[in-house]
Amino acid sequence: MKAIRIHEHGGPEVLSYEDVPVPEPGPGEALVKIDASGVNFIDIYFRTGLYPAKPPFTNGQEGAGTVAAVGQGVRDVRPGDRVALLQPHCSYAEYAIAGAKRLVKLPNGVTTKVAAASMLQGGTAHYLTRSTFELGESHTALVHACAGGTGLLIVQIAKKFGARVIGTCSTEEKAAKAREAGADEVILYTQQDFSSECRRLTDGEGVDVVYDSVGKSTWTGSLDSLKPRGMMVTFGNASGAVPPFAPLELTKRGSLFVTRPSMMAYIATDEEFSWRTSDILNWIESGDLNVTVGGEFPLSDAAEAQSRLAGRKTMGKLLLIP
Ligand code: NDP
C-alpha cells in the first residue's frame, strides 16, 4: 500500500510517498481501509519535530473508511463497518491500524469524508467548549483563527450553547465564512488591534474566555482581552509557540486563569472518547454542526496540503484522498 512516511524531521520535502506492507491487526485492533485522512497542524509539528515523534513513522492522526479486518477479541466493530479513527501516526495511508475501542461507527447520514474532517478538530472544539471552559448563555468567547478548521467548529458549538462569539481572522473572505458559521462579531486582527476592539465590543468589560490556537503573536493581546478572573485557553501554536511568561502578568490583569490543554488528556478514557466523538457525529447528522471541507488533495500531494495550511491559505479542513 502507499503511505506518507517521515524518515527525518524537516520541511514538507521530508514527506515521502512510498510503498509499505499493509499492516496486520493485533489483538484488540482493527485494520481500516482509509477513504480520507484529515490534515492537521499537529501533523506539521510531528514532521518538524516541534512535538516529539521518533522517525520513521507514518504522518497523520485521523481518518475514516471501512473496517477491512479485525484482530483477536474484537467485538465492537466488524469488517464492512464504516468508521472514523483518531490515533497518532497512522492515517496518511491506504490502510491504518487502530485500537478497536478508539474507532467510532458512523451514523448513516455522515459520509466518511466529513467524518475524517471532524474527528480531531471536532473533538477539540467539544472538549474546549464543554469541559475546559463550559460555555453557556451568560458568556462571551473570543475565538482566534475563527475560519480555520478548529475555529469554525468552536464558533458553531459556542453558538449552539448560547454564548456570544467574537472571532478574529485575517481576511474579509474568512470573516464572511465565520459569520456564516454564527460568529456575532469578527475582527480582522491583521488590520485592527483585536484587544481594544474586544474591549469596545464588550463595553470595556472584556471576554470570559479566549480560545487561542494562534499562540505567540496573539498571546499578550489575548490576556488583555479578558475580564478579571477570565480564562485564557492557549491550545495551539499556528504563529509559533508561546514563550515563557511571568505569572504576575495574570495578577496584573485581575487574577486570570491560564490553561494549555491537549486533546489526549480530554479523551483519556474510552467513555470520554465515545462521548465527544458521538456528540460531534450526531450534531453533524442532525445539521447542528456544519463541517467545511476547504480542499481535497491526492495522498501523494500531502506536502502541498501541509504547505497551504501552514501558509494561512485555507478555510475549514483539508483532506488527503488515498
Ligand atoms: P487552522 O485551520 O486553524 O489553520 C491555522 C490558522 O491560524 C490559519 O488559517 C490562520 O488563520 C491562523 N494563523 C495566524 N497566524 C498564523 C501564522 N503565522 N501562520 C499560520 N497560520 C496562522 O489549523 P488547525 O485548526 O489545524 O490548528 C490550529 C492550531 O490549533 C494549531 O497550532 C494546532 O496544533 C492547534 N490544535 C491544538 C489542539 C489541542 O488539543 N491542543 C487540537 C487541534 C488543534 P487566519 O489567516 O485567519 O489568521
Residues whose N, C-alpha, C, O or C-beta is under 5 A from the ligand:
A	BS01	NDP	N40 F41 I42 T124 A145 G148 G149 T150 G151 T168 C169 S170 K174 S213 V214 F235 G236 N237 A238 S239 P261 S262 M263 L309 A310 R312 T314 G316
